[in-house]
Amino acid sequence: MNFHEYQAKELFAQYGITVPPGKVADSADAAVEAAKALGGSQWMVKAQIHAGGRGKAGGVKFCKSLDEVKAAAAGMLGTNMATYQSGGRALPVNLVLVTDATDIARELYLSILVDRDTKSISFIASKHGGVDIEQVAKDTPEDIHTIAIDYVEDLQPYQCRQIGFAMDLNAKQVRQLTGIMLGLYKLFNEKDLSLVELNPLAVLEDGSLAALDGKVNSDDNAEFRHKDLAAMRDLTQEDQAEAAAVEHNLNYVTMDGTIGCMVNGAGLAMATMDVIKLAGGEPANFLDVGGGATKERVTEAFKLILSSDKVKAILVNIFGGIVRCDLIAEGIIAAVKEVGLQIPVIVRLQGTNVEKGRELLANSGLAITPADDLNDAAQKAVAAAK
């Protein structure tokens, strides 16, 4: 689950990490009122979407008057914004964040994430922050500093000092950074997060540190423990089919191809997409219906696949291990009848009671094409989609 910037900053503030004052607005007039409440004479107006790179897309504006605040908010709200990090989607701008415009001396980078290489939580830091941190990693990798946290020892102050001095901070700033890193580490663990990114973590003109922007991702598997975080979910920022899949406990990811896939098991689903590619086709989605592929789950799976008008054929690839193939076949037949499918369906079944399952499909009277194995299924699906 992703969070908006204003939500991330609310979490930071709870753990003692300094953030500039800000208020959220859903209209141009509300943005002006927010600026008035903040006081001062200059503000930042920032579009709230689940993607970085907003500045380059016109989603961050520096304003020196209330009229400029109103114009900036009016120009963002109600639009759809695409950035180089939005995955090819234009995301709706329903809210803007109005914050104090602070004077920045330097921009730093700091993040904490689950590092699968070291099987630990790791910090990544650089004295070069800002929107082009990816370029820093490419051009001057020696300026990227990483520390892996030992689960027994936890994060130690001396590790924070090492990072601070590597970022060319003075002693006072290193003490501030130590507090920020300890706070981030506590936030990361207590809220079951998967990524926190401060970019930029700014050195202000007065020498203090503040998180001017923040990105937070949480682990969906721990959502049941954090109802407060679940309440922050903004479904308007998510692919509608993927959001619907969550409600039915289906694992679904939208892709750009023409062959819809319905598979039980994530590994088998990945293999199915690979074989479709090898056969010259393009998968339209990743969809794992899980071990308990009941009629209801299969029906919802078909509905999700058909939510895309790009789909020209559907490949169902089920291994009957936890559930029998004949029960799967009954579910497929019932789902096809209920949904009223008008496109070709290719079904490959394997496992317990496979012969009975194939017999049910063959005698269903529906336009369901059986396949002997996965390669055969992929070839038939690619041919049907053309």
Phi and psi in degrees as a GROMACS rama.xvg file:
@    title "Ramachandran Plot"
@    xaxis  label "Phi"
@    yaxis  label "Psi"
@TYPE xy
-99.6263  159.718  ASN-2
-126.368  152.142  PHE-3
-73.0121  162.326  HIS-4
-58.1879  -44.7303  GLU-5
-64.6337  -32.873  TYR-6
-70.3249  -40.4731  GLN-7
-60.4427  -42.7723  ALA-8
-67.739  -32.2588  LYS-9
-61.7515  -41.6022  GLU-10
-66.3943  -41.9261  LEU-11
-58.6373  -46.3977  PHE-12
-61.0716  -34.1804  ALA-13
-64.8154  -23.2997  GLN-14
-110.594  23.9318  TYR-15
76.7619  17.3248  GLY-16
-94.98  123.906  ILE-17
-68.4954  129.047  THR-18
-131.358  150.27  VAL-19
-67.5104  147.225  PRO-20
-58.4594  142.976  PRO-21
-160.016  159.185  GLY-22
-139.418  145.978  LYS-23
-93.0041  142.738  VAL-24
-135.731  145.318  ALA-25
-112.826  8.58229  ASP-26
-151.53  163.458  SER-27
-63.4883  -41.244  ALA-28
-64.3736  -39.9786  ASP-29
-65.4104  -32.7352  ALA-30
-65.5785  -40.0598  ALA-31
-63.7447  -43.6409  VAL-32
-63.5862  -36.7073  GLU-33
-63.5305  -43.2799  ALA-34
-63.2874  -41.7223  ALA-35
-61.5203  -42.337  LYS-36
-66.2416  -33.6908  ALA-37
-72.7366  -29.8416  LEU-38
78.0812  -172.748  GLY-39
85.4258  -171.753  GLY-40
-128.862  1.41781  SER-41
-149.585  141.995  GLN-42
-141.583  162.515  TRP-43
-110.624  133.588  MET-44
-112.636  121.917  VAL-45
-127.529  123.423  LYS-46
-64.2176  138.229  ALA-47
-102.632  98.9857  GLN-48
-134.803  162.847  ILE-49
-86.5022  62.5026  HIS-50
-163.268  146.162  ALA-51
-85.5029  -179.043  GLY-52
74.8875  21.9232  GLY-53
-65.3853  -34.3658  ARG-54
-59.3473  -43.4308  GLY-55
-70.3284  -18.9281  LYS-56
-98.2856  8.29612  ALA-57
83.9415  18.1937  GLY-58
-96.901  6.4364  GLY-59
-135.303  120.111  VAL-60
-126.021  135.39  LYS-61
-92.0881  126.849  PHE-62
-124.252  135.756  CYS-63
-108.418  1.55949  LYS-64
-150.951  163.197  SER-65
-65.8248  -31.2601  LEU-66
-64.4214  -39.1021  ASP-67
-67.7671  -37.1441  GLU-68
-60.9072  -45.8567  VAL-69
-63.4885  -43.1954  LYS-70
-66.2975  -40.9288  ALA-71
-64.2738  -45.4934  ALA-72
-64.8833  -42.1186  ALA-73
-63.0196  -33.8839  ALA-74
-74.5843  -18.444  GLY-75
-100.242  -46.7023  MET-76
-63.2921  136.182  LEU-77
83.9314  -0.247469  GLY-78
-100.905  171.603  THR-79
-113.352  130.396  ASN-80
-119.75  128.418  MET-81
-112.143  135.903  ALA-82
-127.24  174.962  THR-83
-69.6273  -7.21538  TYR-84
-111.809  7.22297  GLN-85
-92.9414  8.76303  SER-86
66.0156  31.074  GLY-87
81.4685  1.86828  GLY-88
-103.856  145.778  ARG-89
-95.6225  116.112  ALA-90
-94.008  141.004  LEU-91
-71.0674  138.027  PRO-92
-99.6466  102.227  VAL-93
-102.389  -17.4478  ASN-94
-139.798  151.387  LEU-95
-125.314  151.621  VAL-96
-107.467  123.816  LEU-97
-103.023  121.424  VAL-98
-129.916  162.927  THR-99
-61.4968  140.549  ASP-100
-90.4691  107.197  ALA-101
-92.9227  151.743  THR-102
-82.6806  121.669  ASP-103
-105.962  130.757  ILE-104
-90.8321  -42.0627  ALA-105
-147.568  153.993  ARG-106
-113.756  128.658  GLU-107
-115.726  170.402  LEU-108
-127.924  135.367  TYR-109
-148.937  131.858  LEU-110
-144.775  159.412  SER-111
-135.118  136.469  ILE-112
-155.113  168.779  LEU-113
-82.2774  117.694  VAL-114
-101.002  106.988  ASP-115
-73.9045  -22.0908  ARG-116
-66.1172  -43.5878  ASP-117
-97.3491  -1.42066  THR-118
53.8922  47.5876  LYS-119
-154.432  172.475  SER-120
-84.7319  133.187  ILE-121
-129.469  148.812  SER-122
-100.237  141.03  PHE-123
-123.809  131.823  ILE-124
-141.96  155.555  ALA-125
-153.933  147.312  SER-126
-77.963  -6.05892  LYS-127
-110.954  102.037  HIS-128
-104.583  -171.003  GLY-129
108.46  -171.692  GLY-130
-71.1988  -18.5717  VAL-131
-105.788  35.4851  ASP-132
-62.4736  -31.1721  ILE-133
-62.4801  -35.4091  GLU-134
-69.2866  -34.9189  GLN-135
-61.8586  -45.435  VAL-136
-61.5187  -32.1691  ALA-137
-79.603  -45.6893  LYS-138
-85.6619  -40.4512  ASP-139
-131.794  69.8386  THR-140
-59.9139  -20.6823  PRO-141
-67.2858  -14.9315  GLU-142
-89.1495  1.99405  ASP-143
-102.466  122.893  ILE-144
-116.299  134.352  HIS-145
-128.697  137.803  THR-146
-130.807  132.971  ILE-147
-95.4181  135.865  ALA-148
-95.3103  125.835  ILE-149
-73.3774  130.417  ASP-150
-65.4343  -28.8503  TYR-151
-77.9895  -45.7551  VAL-152
-81.6988  -27.1393  GLU-153
65.5407  -178.977  ASP-154
-68.2534  129.261  LEU-155
-107.652  144.599  GLN-156
-54.6841  -33.7244  PRO-157
-65.7631  -30.4671  TYR-158
-68.0474  -38.0628  GLN-159
-63.8507  -39.9097  CYS-160
-64.9816  -38.3452  ARG-161
-59.5666  -45.6843  GLN-162
-64.4677  -42.6424  ILE-163
-60.2629  -46.5824  GLY-164
-69.6968  -31.2553  PHE-165
-66.557  -23.5293  ALA-166
-92.9952  10.1616  MET-167
61.768  40.5866  ASP-168
-94.5751  152.772  LEU-169
-82.8782  177.539  ASN-170
-60.2635  -42.8022  ALA-171
-64.1607  -42.1363  LYS-172
-68.6894  -33.8792  GLN-173
-64.0308  -38.407  VAL-174
-64.0164  -39.7882  ARG-175
-64.7401  -43.8853  GLN-176
-61.7185  -38.6512  LEU-177
-59.0586  -43.6008  THR-178
-63.7992  -39.8769  GLY-179
-65.0079  -45.3447  ILE-180
-66.628  -40.5276  MET-181
-64.5578  -38.4201  LEU-182
-65.6317  -42.642  GLY-183
-62.9548  -41.3017  LEU-184
-63.7388  -41.5079  TYR-185
-66.0679  -45.1221  LYS-186
-58.3906  -45.9874  LEU-187
-58.8592  -44.4247  PHE-188
-79.0062  -42.6176  ASN-189
-69.3493  -30.57  GLU-190
-100.147  3.83629  LYS-191
54.7449  56.1323  ASP-192
-90.3441  164.177  LEU-193
-114.39  -19.343  SER-194
-159.74  135.691  LEU-195
-132.923  131.064  VAL-196
-132.365  125.347  GLU-197
-106.261  106.645  LEU-198
-150.057  97.6166  ASN-199
-94.6129  149.42  PRO-200
-90.3755  112.386  LEU-201
-100.205  143.532  ALA-202
-91.5849  113.674  VAL-203
-78.7757  170.265  LEU-204
-60.7236  -29.0039  GLU-205
-83.4804  4.03689  ASP-206
91.0728  -6.57838  GLY-207
-85.232  165.713  SER-208
-106.507  143.408  LEU-209
-150.916  145.168  ALA-210
-85.2508  105.625  ALA-211
-84.1509  -22.2695  LEU-212
-148.862  151.73  ASP-213
-149.969  143.491  GLY-214
-124.366  131.356  LYS-215
-132.283  131.755  VAL-216
-122.579  138.106  ASN-217
-110.271  163.225  SER-218
-85.9898  114.48  ASP-219
-59.0208  -28.4824  ASP-220
-66.782  -18.6448  ASN-221
-104.395  10.3959  ALA-222
-60.8461  -31.8379  GLU-223
-63.3244  -20.0591  PHE-224
-89.5798  -10.0375  ARG-225
-133.704  75.1759  HIS-226
-63.5134  -28.729  LYS-227
-66.1807  -37.5504  ASP-228
-73.6831  -40.192  LEU-229
-59.897  -32.8966  ALA-230
-68.937  -16.6705  ALA-231
-85.5101  -4.63574  MET-232
-62.081  132.47  ARG-233
-112.523  98.1894  ASP-234
-68.4813  -19.5782  LEU-235
-66.8018  -19.0745  THR-236
-90.2835  -4.17281  GLN-237
-108.055  154.405  GLU-238
-57.2986  127.855  ASP-239
-63.0166  -36.8305  GLN-240
-67.0952  -40.6817  ALA-241
-66.3156  -37.9753  GLU-242
-65.4536  -40.8438  ALA-243
-65.3311  -35.4743  ALA-244
-62.9734  -38.1109  ALA-245
-59.3672  -39.3184  VAL-246
-64.5803  -26.2335  GLU-247
-106.718  14.6221  HIS-248
57.2041  39.4712  ASN-249
-109.904  145.403  LEU-250
-97.0161  108.192  ASN-251
-134.329  134.284  TYR-252
-133.198  125.909  VAL-253
-74.0681  137.912  THR-254
-130.258  -173.954  MET-255
-105.762  4.22435  ASP-256
-85.5749  -166.115  GLY-257
-117.349  -3.01534  THR-258
-110.922  110.837  ILE-259
-72.7722  140.773  GLY-260
-120.342  133.475  CYS-261
-130.934  114.453  MET-262
-137.483  152.371  VAL-263
-106.924  113.019  ASN-264
112.177  128.145  GLY-265
-65.3351  -40.7193  ALA-266
-64.7464  -42.7562  GLY-267
-65.7611  -35.7973  LEU-268
-63.9227  -42.0851  ALA-269
-63.8862  -43.203  MET-270
-63.6954  -38.3401  ALA-271
-61.8326  -44.814  THR-272
-63.6399  -37.749  MET-273
-62.515  -44.5265  ASP-274
-67.9217  -35.9657  VAL-275
-60.263  -43.2779  ILE-276
-63.1815  -42.7469  LYS-277
-63.907  -29.2435  LEU-278
-83.6087  0.245666  ALA-279
96.3698  9.57983  GLY-280
-107.707  -178.964  GLY-281
-132.08  124.183  GLU-282
-69.5402  143.218  PRO-283
-91.2539  -12.9134  ALA-284
-168.811  163  ASN-285
-104.981  126.818  PHE-286
-144.874  113.567  LEU-287
-109.003  112.67  ASP-288
-84.8766  -2.92457  VAL-289
82.406  -179.606  GLY-290
-71.8858  -35.3688  GLY-291
-91.6678  71.527  GLY-292
-79.5294  77.2205  ALA-293
-77.8566  171.263  THR-294
-57.985  -43.335  LYS-295
-63.3642  -42.7741  GLU-296
-67.7112  -40.0026  ARG-297
-64.3265  -40.9606  VAL-298
-61.8879  -46.9859  THR-299
-63.3911  -35.4932  GLU-300
-63.4537  -43.6637  ALA-301
-61.2097  -41.4187  PHE-302
-62.266  -40.1571  LYS-303
-63.6025  -45.4578  LEU-304
-61.5095  -41.2396  ILE-305
-77.1592  -6.12496  LEU-306
-68.5693  -14.7732  SER-307
-99.5217  127.286  SER-308
-79.3729  -0.0533301  ASP-309
-81.2812  -19.3568  LYS-310
-71.9936  124.162  VAL-311
-109.562  -16.1978  LYS-312
-158.452  157.08  ALA-313
-124.647  131.183  ILE-314
-109.319  118.592  LEU-315
-103.673  120.852  VAL-316
-126.27  101.96  ASN-317
-121.051  129.857  ILE-318
-104.67  116.251  PHE-319
-83.2071  85.5166  GLY-320
-107.385  -63.5014  GLY-321
-70.6596  -40.4072  ILE-322
-115.81  153.773  VAL-323
-78.5088  150.599  ARG-324
-64.615  -32.0664  CYS-325
-68.4921  -34.9888  ASP-326
-69.1138  -37.695  LEU-327
-63.2148  -44.8811  ILE-328
-60.2284  -42.8928  ALA-329
-61.2346  -40.0677  GLU-330
-65.2141  -40.6196  GLY-331
-64.7256  -44.6844  ILE-332
-61.9143  -46.6238  ILE-333
-63.73  -40.2993  ALA-334
-68.0348  -41.7473  ALA-335
-61.8532  -41.281  VAL-336
-65.7054  -43.2462  LYS-337
-68.1787  -42.066  GLU-338
-76.6967  -28.2716  VAL-339
72.2827  52.4339  GLY-340
-62.7462  136.587  LEU-341
-115.96  5.73721  GLN-342
-119.137  158.823  ILE-343
-60.4189  141.989  PRO-344
-124.12  122.548  VAL-345
-110.849  128.634  ILE-346
-122.909  127.722  VAL-347
-117.849  118.438  ARG-348
-113.264  145.1  LEU-349
-152.736  142.934  GLN-350
124.255  -152.967  GLY-351
-61.8013  130.627  THR-352
58.6934  34.6375  ASN-353
-63.5659  -39.2357  VAL-354
-65.061  -40.645  GLU-355
-65.8903  -37.8275  LYS-356
-64.3259  -44.6016  GLY-357
-63.6802  -37.3839  ARG-358
-63.8362  -42.0168  GLU-359
-61.1744  -42.2048  LEU-360
-66.32  -42.0601  LEU-361
-65.7314  -31.9136  ALA-362
-96.9088  10.0845  ASN-363
-76.2272  -21.2437  SER-364
77.379  7.53673  GLY-365
-100.767  159.656  LEU-366
-81.1902  66.2645  ALA-367
-110.789  123.443  ILE-368
-95.8681  119.527  THR-369
-79.2733  156.108  PRO-370
-131.961  144.589  ALA-371
-77.3638  -39.2685  ASP-372
-149.004  -177.253  ASP-373
-67.1694  -40.5104  LEU-374
-63.0277  -43.393  ASN-375
-62.0285  -41.9178  ASP-376
-63.4136  -43.6209  ALA-377
-64.5958  -43.12  ALA-378
-63.2563  -41.4251  GLN-379
-67.7209  -36.5112  LYS-380
-68.229  -41.5486  ALA-381
-63.9907  -42.9196  VAL-382
-63.9575  -40.2278  ALA-383
-68.7807  -28.3895  ALA-384
-79.7604  -13.3069  ALA-385
